[in-house]
Amino acid sequence: MKQGVADILFNGFIEPYRDNIWGHIYVTPAIGELCRSAPFNRLHHIRQLGPTYLVYPGATHTRAAHSIGVYHLAKKLILQLIERGADEWVSPQGILSFLCAALLHDIGHFPYTHSLKDLPLEQHEVLTGRLILSHELKSLIGRTGADPYMTAAIVDHSLPSQDNKEIHFYRNLLSGVLDPDKLDYLNRDAYHCGVPYGNQDIDFTLSRLYPHKDRGVSIDIKGIPSIEALLFAKYLMYRSVYWHREVRSATVMIKKAIRYGLAKSIIHPEELYNLDDSGLFTKFAALDYEPFKLIQLVQSGHLWQPILEIPLPLDASNRQMSWEVRESAEALLAAFLSRSLKTTVSESQIILDIPEPISFETDLLLYESNKPFLTGTTVFTSETISAFTEKLRMIRLFAAPELYEAVMESNNILENLRNTEIWLHL
């Protein structure tokens, strides 16, 4: 290992953070200043899993704790890769830029987990890159020995890499099959929710990785069970935690309210970017607009129940549904329910939930053969991965309480609703 690279990884990391998942995590004094900056401090006030605490009361951990965990695993990962040859193309400044990117990767994240995801807003990675290059953080990052632009470009892929191969390498490390982000959140979320599904053998997994200049990492055949465990864990965490029906209810109630507010210019995107969880609820409670009452209902734990759950049609299982498609379907469903119940049902009384496409990354290469993971001795196939996605992406139709009761008391309406041709238009 080159001495300059070794010095970066072993010297100056003297400030400890005590983490309930990984134990002591050490940072340099300069990185510690980043952890005390205002943009990072906001993450202490954003729950990692948003409304999930309504189902799993222990799920009150924050994005700040997660981000420090990602930094810790990124440090362990890069050390492993350097010991196996990555020191041939990484630099001390690049390593510190990667560690800062891991620490700061979520500072542009929206409040209340993914309740604002797929709304007409800027991507949180773009917001993160912008914050990293702001005056306050740019100066602090520079003091760590990292390059602020490299740090921003590792997170925000819309920033040009300037033909810097090292940036490309770190991007693949921070966002891939076995990235430190995923390895932390699966373990951390499972721990706080009190479920066993997300637990990963991190030390063993990292020990099976090798640096790959173009792809980030490859894994040897002994590590195949680690990828299988991660894929199973991700599937089970989405099925039992992330996309639990009550979590989905809270998420889409907030989404629908904000979607209406943005469409009517009651609010503007820039007003949402720097909020934390409390700020989000406070802001909308102060605005006199009927749809925003949905957000108050979520805050008080009064969630709408689903009147129908059906699998997403197979030919649509990998497509992102536009808001126009959803709103058109909601209008048709409201008309269908109005005819069936012989009363007026408005679109404001229903929410059609179609989760976004989910990716089960399997493009990791095997170290021995340089062939894709799926060609190795694994039970997983392309068909298996597709089945995971198909089983998870469930259409749910949520209804306001009075409508829910009316539908539940009506004969045959659910069966007719299930068989309506409206679903064929999705």
N, C-alpha and C positions, 0 to 999 in steps of 0.2 A: 504494500500500500504506500502511495506517495506520502511523504512526511507532511506536506502542506495540507493535504486532504485529511490526514489523521488528526492534525492539530485542530481542525474545525470541529471534528466529532468528539474530541475528548477533553478539550480545554475550555474553561470558562463557564461550563454549565453547572452553576453552583446554587441557583435559587430553586428551592423545591416547591412543587405543588402536590398536595396529597389528594390523590384521586381514588374514588371508591372502586374503580374497575382495575386500574393498572398500578396502583400503589404510588410511590414517589415518581414524579415527573420533573426533570430538571431543565431549567432554561438559563440562558445567560442573562445578566442584568439588563442588557439592551432589549432582548426578547421579552423580558418581564415588563419593560416599559410599554411595549406593544399591548400586552395583556391588560394594562391599566389605562389604555387609551379610550376615549369616548366611543369610537365606533365599535371596539371590541366589547366594552362594558354594556352596550345595548343588548348583546347576546345573553347576558345574565338575566334579562327580563323577557326572553322569548323561550317558551317551552319547546323542547326538541320535538315533541309529538302533539303539540297543540291540544285539541279537545280529547285526546285519548285518555286523559285522567278521569273523564266521566265514566269510562268503562273499567280502566285499570288505575285505581287511585294513586298508585305509586309512581305513575308516569308524569312526574312534575320536574324531571331533570331538564337542564337548559342547553341551548346551543353553545354556550360558552364552555361548559364542561365537555361537550362533544368535541369542540374545536381543539381544546387542549389535548384531548385523547387522540385526535387525528394527527396532531403535531408529534406526539409521542411515538405513535406507530410509524409515521413517516421517517422519524429519526432511526428507529430500529430497522426499517426497510432499507434505507439508503446505506446504512452501515453494513448490512448483509450483502448488498450488491457491490459495494466498494471492495469488500474482502474477496469477492469473486470476479474482479476485473473491471468494474465500472470506473475505477480511478483512471482508466486510460482516456476517458472522454469527459469526465466531470471536473469542475473547478471548485475551489473553496467558495468563491462568490456564488456560483450556481447552487451549491449545496445549501447555503444559507438562504438563498432565494426560494428554494424548494420548501425548506422548513417554514419560512414566513408565509408562503402560499398555503401550506397545510394548516397553519394556525389561523389564517385570516380568510379561508375559503368561503366562509358563510357570513361575513360581515354585511353583505348586501342582501341577506335573506329577508323575506317578508315575514311579518308577524303571524302568529297562529299557524305554524307549520305550512301545509300546502293549500290552505284555504284560498290563497290568491293565485295559485298556480293555474295556468292556461287562460287567465284573464288577459285582456289587451294591455299588458304592462311590459316593461323591459325585463329581460331575464335577470335573475338575481346575480348570475356570474358577471354580467356586464356592469351591474351596480357595484359589485365587489371590486372589479378592476378600476372603476372610477374612484372609489373611496381610497384604494391603495395608492393611487396617484394624486390624491388630494394633498394639500400642503402639510397637514398634520402628520399623516401616516407616511408620506414620502420621506420626510425628515427622519422619523423614528426608524423606518426600515433601513435607511442608509446607515444609521448608527450601528445596526447589527452586523454590518459587513455585506448585506445582501444588496442586490440591484433592484430598485423599486419597479422599473419597467418589466424586468424579467419576472418578478414576483407577480405582477398584475397579469402578464401574458400567460403564465402557467395556469391561472384560474380562468381568465376570460379568453377563450379561443378565438374571439372575433378580433383580438389585437394581433397585428402581424408579428410573426415570429422572427422577422428580419433575418431569415436564413440561419437562425441560431439552432443547431441540432440539439443543443443541450436543453433548450426550452421544450422542444418536441419530446425528448426523453422524459422530462419531468411531467409533462402533460399526461403521458401514458401511465406514469406511476400514480398520479393523483386521481385519475379517472380511468378505471379498467376493471378487469375481472376480480382481482385481489387487491384493490386499492385500499389505503389506510382509512378512507372515509367509510367505506362499506364495512370493513373489519371492525371499526369502532362502533358504528351505530347498531349493527346487529347484536353485538355483545352487550352494549350499554342499554339498548331498548329492552332486550329480553330480561336483563337484570332488574330494571326498574318496573317492568310490567309483571314480574314474578312468573315468567314463562320460561321453559327450557329451550325453546326452539332456536334461538339465535346464537347460542354459545359456540364459539369456534376455538380450536387449539391454535392460538396465534403463533406461539414460538415454533411449533412444529411446521406450520404452514410457511412461515418466513424462512425456515431452514431449508426448504425444498426449492427455493427460488434462485434463479440465475439472471444476471443482467442481459438484456437484449437491446442493442443500441437503437433499433428502429421500432420495436414493439414495447419497450419498457422492461418487461420481464418474461421469462419462460419458466416452466416448472418441470421437475423430473418426474418419472413415473411413480415414485413413492409418494408424490404429492397429489396424485389424482384423487384419492379420498378426500383431501382438503377442499378441492373444488366441488366435489359432489356434496360434501357437507354444507358448503356455503350456498349452493343452489337450492338444496332442500330447505335450509334455514330461511333463505329469502322468501321462498314460496310459502312456508308456514307462517312467517311473520306477517306477510301481506294478507294471508287468509284469516289469521286469527287476531291480528292487532291493527296493522296499518289500514286495512280496508274492512274492518269490522263494520257492520251495518250502522251502528250508532255513531261511530267515527265518521262514516260517510255522510250520515244525516247532518251532523254539525257542520261538516266541511261544505256541503252543497248549499245549506241554508245561508251560510256566510257568502259563498260565491254568488248565489242568485241575487242577494241584496246588493252586493257591490257591483255586480254586472248591471243591474238596473240603474244604480247611481251613476256609473260611468257613462252609460248610454244617454242618460238625461242631463249629463254635465252637472249633476248635483255635487259630485266630487271629481277630482282630476288625478291622474296617476301620480304626479309629483307629491301629492299630499299623503300618499300611502307608503313611500319608500323608506322613510326613516322612523316609522312607528315601531313600538314594541307591543306586546300583547295587551297590556293595560291601556296604552295609548290608542290602540285600535278600538277597543270598546268605548272608551271615553269620547273619542271623536264622533262615533256614529250615534251615541246616546244624545249628543248635543244637537244633532241635525233632525229637523222635523220633516221626515219623509217616510211614508207608510212602510215601504219595503224594508227599511232599516230596523223595523221591529223584529225581524227575523234574527238579527244579530243579538238583540237584547234577549231573545228567547234562548239562544245558544248559551249566552253568558249565565243565564239562570238555570241551565240544564234541562230546559223543556224542549225536547227534540221531537221532530215529526217522525212518524212511523211509516214503514213501507207498506203499501197496499199490494205491491206486486214485485216479484223478483224473477227474472228470466235470464238465461244465458244470452250473451251478445251473439248475433248471427255469425257463423264461422267466417264468412267472407268479409266481415267487418272487424274481426278480432284484433287486427294489427293497425287499424286506422284511427287517427285522431278525429273525433267528431267535432265539427265546427259548432260555434254557438248558434249560428243560423239554423243548422240542422236540428239541434236540440230544441230551440225555441219554436221551430215549425212543428216538431213532433208534439211539444207541449200544447200548442194550440189545437192540434187534431185530437189529442187525448182529452183536453178540457171539453171539446165539443162532443166527443164520444160519451163522456161521463154525464154531460148535461142531458143528452138524449136518454141515456140509460136510467138516470135518477129522476128525470122529468123535473129538473130544477136547473138554475143557472150555476154552472161551475166555471170559475175564472182561472186563467193561467197562473194567477198569484196564489192559488190554493194547492198547486201541485209543483213538484220539482222532479225533473227527469235526471237521474244520475247515471252517467256513462263514464266510468273511470278512464283516465288517460292510458295509452298503451304503456306496457311495462316491458322492460328489457331484461332478459336473463343472459348476460354476456358469457359466451363460451369460446371466444376467439383467442384464448391463450394457447401458446405453442408449447409442445413438449420438448424439453431440452435435448433429449437423446436423438430424436428424429427430425426435429424442426417442423413437425406436422401438427395440425390442429388437435386440441384436446379431445374432440369428439372421435378422433380416429384411434384413440388409445383404449385401454381395457376399462371402459366405463359403461355403466348401465344407461347413461344418458345418450340420446340421439336427438337429431333435429326435431323429430316428431314428439319426443318427450317434452322438449322445451316449448314447442308450440302448444302442447296440451296444458302445460302450466299456465300459459297466458290465457288460453280459452276458458279454463276453469275459474280463473281469478276475476276476469272482467265480466261482472254480473250487472245487468241493467236493473236498476231499482227505481220504482216510482213512489216518491214520498208524498204524503198528503197532509194538509192541515187537519187538526184534531176533529173538527166537526165533519169534514168530508170523509176522513178515515172511518168514523163511526157509521156514517151513512152507507158507505161501500160495504163494510163488514156485515151490516144488517140486511143487505139486499141479496136476493137469490140470483145465482147464475152470473152476476155481473163480473166477478173475477175471472171466470172461465171465458166469458165473451171478451173480456179485456185482454186476456192472455192470447187469444186467437185472432185478435184484430189484425188487419193488414198493415196497420200503422207501422209495426215493427219492421216490415219489409222495406220501408223507405229509409231506414237508418244506414 
